[in-house]
Amino acid sequence: MRLLLAIVMVLAVGCSSEPDVDAAVIISNIRFEPSEVSVPVGGTVEWTFDDGGLLHEVHADGVFDSGVNGDNTFRFTFDEPGDVDYQCSIHPHMTGTIHVG
């Protein structure tokens, strides 16, 4: 029975529909760390909200918007090459750049 359960768990993990993460950004101490990352076209960035429950919203006008969040993650896959500047709408001094391609 344990072997069957282990096989089911491995298959479930292997069938995950979430994309692999090409770059990770931590939101902590009211900043993005790192503030610049590079990913290939089709690459995914994951932002982890780890600022003690302080609310943030990661967005790039017309590209993506995490919504207001305090303790979760947000992922976005970039399908077009170029530089994407983003910020926190709640703390406008928090800025970052994604280099795609």
C-alpha positions in Angstrom: 0.0 0.0 0.0 2.8 2.4 0.8 4.5 1.7 -2.5 1.2 2.5 -4.3 0.8 5.7 -2.4 4.4 6.7 -3.2 3.9 6.0 -6.9 0.7 8.1 -7.0 2.5 11.0 -5.2 5.4 10.9 -7.7 2.9 10.9 -10.7 0.9 13.8 -9.2 4.0 15.9 -8.8 5.3 15.0 -12.3 2.0 16.1 -13.8 2.0 19.5 -12.3 0.7 22.1 -14.7 2.7 25.0 -13.2 5.6 26.1 -15.2 9.2 25.8 -14.0 10.6 28.9 -12.4 13.5 30.6 -14.3 14.0 33.4 -11.8 12.8 34.0 -8.2 12.2 37.4 -6.6 11.6 37.8 -2.9 9.5 40.7 -1.6 10.9 41.6 1.8 11.9 44.7 3.7 9.8 46.8 1.3 12.0 45.9 -1.7 12.4 43.3 -4.5 15.4 41.1 -4.2 16.9 40.9 -6.7 15.5 44.0 -8.4 16.7 42.8 -11.8 16.5 39.3 -13.3 16.9 37.8 -16.7 14.8 35.0 -18.2 14.6 33.4 -21.7 11.6 34.1 -23.9 8.9 31.7 -22.4 10.6 32.0 -19.0 8.7 32.3 -15.7 9.4 34.6 -12.8 8.0 33.9 -9.4 7.6 36.6 -6.8 7.3 35.5 -3.1 5.6 37.8 -0.8 7.6 37.5 2.4 7.3 40.9 4.1 5.5 40.0 7.4 2.1 40.3 5.9 2.7 43.8 4.6 0.6 44.3 1.5 2.2 44.7 -2.0 1.0 44.6 -5.6 3.5 43.7 -8.3 2.5 45.1 -11.7 3.7 46.2 -15.1 1.2 48.3 -17.0 -0.5 46.2 -19.7 1.7 43.2 -19.0 0.8 41.6 -15.6 -0.7 42.4 -12.2 -0.4 40.2 -9.1 -3.3 41.9 -7.3 -2.8 43.0 -3.7 -1.1 40.3 -1.7 0.6 39.9 1.6 1.7 36.3 2.0 1.6 34.3 -1.2 3.4 33.8 -4.5 2.7 35.2 -8.0 4.1 33.7 -11.2 4.2 35.2 -14.7 5.5 33.7 -18.0 7.1 36.1 -20.4 6.4 35.3 -24.1 7.8 38.5 -25.7 11.5 39.6 -25.7 12.5 42.9 -24.2 12.8 44.7 -20.8 9.8 44.8 -18.6 9.9 47.4 -15.8 7.5 46.8 -12.9 6.7 48.3 -9.5 4.6 47.9 -6.4 1.5 50.1 -6.7 1.3 50.5 -2.9 5.0 51.4 -2.5 6.0 53.1 -5.8 9.6 53.4 -4.8 9.8 49.6 -5.1 10.8 48.9 -8.7 12.3 46.1 -10.7 13.2 45.0 -14.2 12.8 41.7 -16.0 15.2 41.2 -19.0 13.5 38.8 -21.4 15.4 37.1 -24.1 
